[in-house]
Each structure stands twice: as structure tokens, then as C-alpha cells.
Amino acid sequence: MDDLYAGAQPGRGHRALASLVASGKAGAIITQNIDNLHQASGVDPDKVIELHGNGTYARCLSCGKRHELVDVRAEFDRTGAAPECD
């Protein structure tokens, strides 16, 4: 995803939703987007419910540890395997 959308910025729609959340008119944003643009528009990550996950990080299915995808990609490019959890 980084290769295609690395320069993407929040648009008017993202900023409008961020304004609704900031004003208290919306309690959260439920989205199918995986691009992190709602968070980049200023919405607290705890107020973004991502139905399909997020394209900027992954979580270990065993322990739940968060791994930034840039780090996962670097490890995979270096070793051919995903990073291991502690």
C-alpha cells in the first residue's frame, strides 16, 4: 500500500468528519478505509473503528503486539520472514 498511497493526504470529507467528532456531534467514525487518513485528519485513533484493519500496521495473532508495516516490510526484505514477537 505504501508504494501506491504514500503521499495521500486527508481530504475535505476526512476534515469534515474530524470536525464532527471534535464538536461532539459524532462519537466515533466507523470506516472500511485502511489508509489511516481519518487519524491523519486529527481524529483520535481511539475514535476510529476500522472494519477491515489498517494498512499501516499489523498485529500478531498470537500476542497482539503491534508491528508497523514499514518495519515488517524491512524485516521481510532482509530475511524473507515476518518479525517474531518477544
Steps between C-alpha positions, in 0.01 A plus 500: 500500500782743579619484142162619371372736768804631689424862410126489568365777721162538674237664281200720572292200603759386753527851643120535518469175695786606727310821571185305590694281742683799651172685556341199666235464228643158414643265759718303261562417136433150372688447175599239245801711404844360584705808409530669844370828355228543764771496768717732288210746484515536878254239624621322814591143396282372785202658321564327165349154462662326205291214366775360278807590705762754407753491218775662707544237770434138584432322828638163597216249511661325798599781738336810352826696465480782247755502217531797265481371143808697398694293758331176393591572138862581589533177701340297221727658237801424722415144613205378293294459819269709716636638827469278804337612821679495833 
